[in-house]
């Protein structure tokens, strides 16, 4: 009998891990003060912008993975409750620890807001993800009512309205997907992922999609160099506008990455599979820990030399090493959190609450 990890294709576990590493790399650039301190035209300037272009797929990839599996999955309130417990735990625990250490001032209001993180938008991604998950059963009804051609046409229209239009010039807002930070954009990605789950036939070939994934940031950097060389403020504004989740280049690269892992057949032993599944299971926690509002700040990043070491030739290697170490540290912390939740039986509580909500939904929909 095949294991659950194998049935899901271990490549998706790797995709989650890669996506989270890219998110940390993104934050090491735009939350650390690095981006603001880049010397225009320097080698590091283009290296960091290449990193910045490549990581624009990070959030898209997570949403695509979710849509890929949710389109054929049953809605489970337990999943949202478990995630809510996890978000509250890290949101509150980190804030309490920082207050006790004197890193931040004590505030009852600030601490209380940690217990309603979805309402306060403390983690923007989690807030939007909650909304998408709640709507997923209705998305699936619409998706299942369409045939392949209708679904493909919908994807094309959504791509034009929400990506192509906003990529032409920053003054054009298109359908206002908010730079990829809103529920509208997550919906576009959900329907896109659903198409690939239901209608795409894997060929087993990964090179074309992998090439497309790398070509996109290369083209963006080439365009950035041309805009700097030409001195055209309009051209520079257009190119800089491409560094966003919903730009044409980011969308193409994100879909290409999805295709890579749909077609990938990663072969490894049971031990390695277990490690990859374990790492993948903690990716949400890695985000919750390192992206905490009081952790992911310029001051915190600069404590580990993100700006201080920028003048050294080895800085990009140091930056990548820091990303890996942050990921590893957060995973270790999360394993302790998982053990704690099991000890106090929070998983059982989430299941009980989830079953209760499912019964209520069943009664409501049966009327």
C-alpha positions, -999 to 999 in steps of 0.1 A, spaced: 0 0 0 13 34 -9 19 60 18 0 92 19 32 112 11 38 91 -20 2 94 -31 4 132 -30 37 132 -49 67 140 -26 75 168 -51 48 189 -35 64 186 -1 96 198 -17 77 226 -34 63 238 0 98 238 15 113 257 -15 85 282 -14 90 289 23 127 293 18 119 319 -9 96 337 15 124 340 41 147 352 13 121 378 3 119 391 38 156 392 41 156 417 12 125 439 18 120 437 56 157 441 65 167 474 51 189 457 24 167 469 -5 169 505 6 207 503 10 216 488 -24 240 509 -44 224 514 -79 243 497 -106 265 476 -83 269 439 -87 250 433 -54 222 456 -67 216 432 -96 221 400 -75 196 412 -50 171 422 -76 175 388 -93 167 372 -59 139 396 -55 125 387 -90 128 350 -84 111 350 -50 80 367 -63 66 332 -69 67 323 -32 32 333 -21 17 323 -54 32 288 -51 16 282 -17 -18 292 -29 -14 271 -61 -5 240 -40 -36 247 -18 -59 251 -48 -44 220 -65 -55 198 -36 -86 216 -22 -104 213 -55 -108 176 -49 -110 177 -11 -138 178 14 -142 210 34 -129 203 70 -136 229 97 -110 211 118 -82 223 95 -92 259 101 -95 255 138 -61 237 141 -45 265 120 -62 291 142 -48 275 174 -13 275 158 -16 311 147 -28 323 181 0 303 199 28 318 179 13 353 178 8 354 216 38 333 227 64 354 207 49 387 219 49 375 255 85 364 253 96 397 237 77 416 264 94 396 292 128 402 276 121 439 274 123 440 236 89 455 233 67 474 257 39 456 276 5 463 262 -27 445 271 -44 457 239 -16 444 218 -15 411 236 -53 407 234 -52 412 196 -30 381 193 -60 360 202 -80 372 172 -52 373 145 -76 366 116 -97 396 124 -67 419 130 -49 408 99 -18 402 121 -6 377 94 -20 390 61 -15 356 43 -33 336 70 -62 360 70 -67 357 32 -60 320 33 -89 316 58 -112 334 35 -101 313 5 -106 281 24 -141 291 36 -150 299 0 -134 268 -15 -165 246 -14 -184 272 -35 -154 276 -58 -155 238 -64 -192 239 -72 -185 264 -100 -154 246 -112 -172 212 -114 -200 229 -134 -175 239 -161 -160 218 -189 -123 220 -198 -127 246 -225 -149 269 -203 -124 265 -174 -95 274 -197 -113 304 -211 -120 316 -175 -83 313 -166 -73 333 -197 -98 360 -188 -87 362 -152 -50 363 -163 -57 392 -186 -78 412 -161 -58 406 -130 -22 402 -143 -17 415 -178 -34 448 -173 -15 457 -141 18 447 -157 16 473 -185 21 504 -163 18 511 -126 -9 537 -133 -32 509 -147 -49 492 -117 -67 465 -137 -92 447 -115 -73 458 -84 -58 425 -72 -38 447 -46 -5 435 -58 -13 399 -51 -22 406 -14 -59 401 -16 -87 375 -18 -93 383 -54 -58 373 -64 -60 341 -43 -92 333 -61 -74 336 -95 -47 313 -83 -72 288 -69 -90 285 -102 -57 282 -121 -44 254 -98 -78 237 -101 -74 236 -139 -40 219 -137 -53 194 -112 -84 185 -133 -73 189 -169 -35 188 -171 -18 156 -181 17 153 -167 43 145 -193 71 137 -169 92 165 -185 104 192 -162 131 210 -181 108 233 -202 90 245 -171 122 248 -151 137 269 -179 107 292 -179 110 296 -141 145 309 -144 140 328 -177 114 351 -161 136 367 -134 165 369 -160 143 389 -183 132 411 -155 168 419 -145 177 425 -181 149 449 -184 159 466 -152 195 470 -165 181 485 -198 159 509 -178 188 521 -157 211 524 -187 185 544 -207 177 567 -178 140 566 -187 119 571 -156 88 557 -174 106 525 -184 120 521 -149 86 525 -133 72 498 -156 100 474 -148 98 480 -111 61 474 -112 68 438 -123 83 430 -89 49 419 -75 30 387 -70 4 393 -97 28 405 -125 29 385 -158 64 373 -151 56 362 -115 25 344 -127 43 326 -155 72 316 -132 47 304 -105 28 282 -129 60 269 -143 72 259 -108 39 241 -103 43 222 -135 79 213 -125 67 196 -94 36 181 -109 59 163 -134 87 156 -110 92 121 -98 115 125 -69 129 92 -58 143 88 -23 143 64 6 116 61 32 139 80 57 143 110 34 106 110 25 98 111 62 122 141 67 107 160 37 72 154 49 81 165 84 98 197 71 69 204 48 44 200 77 61 229 96 63 254 67 33 273 81 50 276 114 82 288 98 62 317 83 43 324 116 76 325 136 99 345 114 73 368 99 59 378 133 53 416 134 78 420 162 104 396 147 105 405 110 117 441 115 148 459 101 162 461 136 160 423 141 174 415 107 203 439 112 212 422 144 224 393 122 243 415 98 219 418 69 230 454 62 263 454 80 279 427 58 266 441 25 299 455 14 315 420 14 318 399 -18 304 368 1 273 386 13 248 367 -10 262 334 3 259 346 38 223 357 31 214 323 17 230 306 47 209 328 71 178 319 52 185 282 57 194 286 94 162 306 101 142 278 84 159 251 104 155 270 137 118 276 131 112 239 122 129 228 155 107 252 175 76 239 157 84 203 166 84 213 202 50 231 197 36 200 180 46 179 210 30 204 234 -2 205 215 -4 167 216 4 167 253 -25 191 261 -47 174 235 -54 205 215 -56 183 184 -85 164 200 -102 197 209 -98 209 173 -113 177 160 -143 179 184 -149 215 175 -146 207 138 -171 179 140 -195 201 158 -193 228 131 -196 201 104 -229 190 120 -242 225 121 -233 231 84 -250 198 76 -282 209 93 -281 243 76 -275 230 41 -301 202 45 -329 228 50 
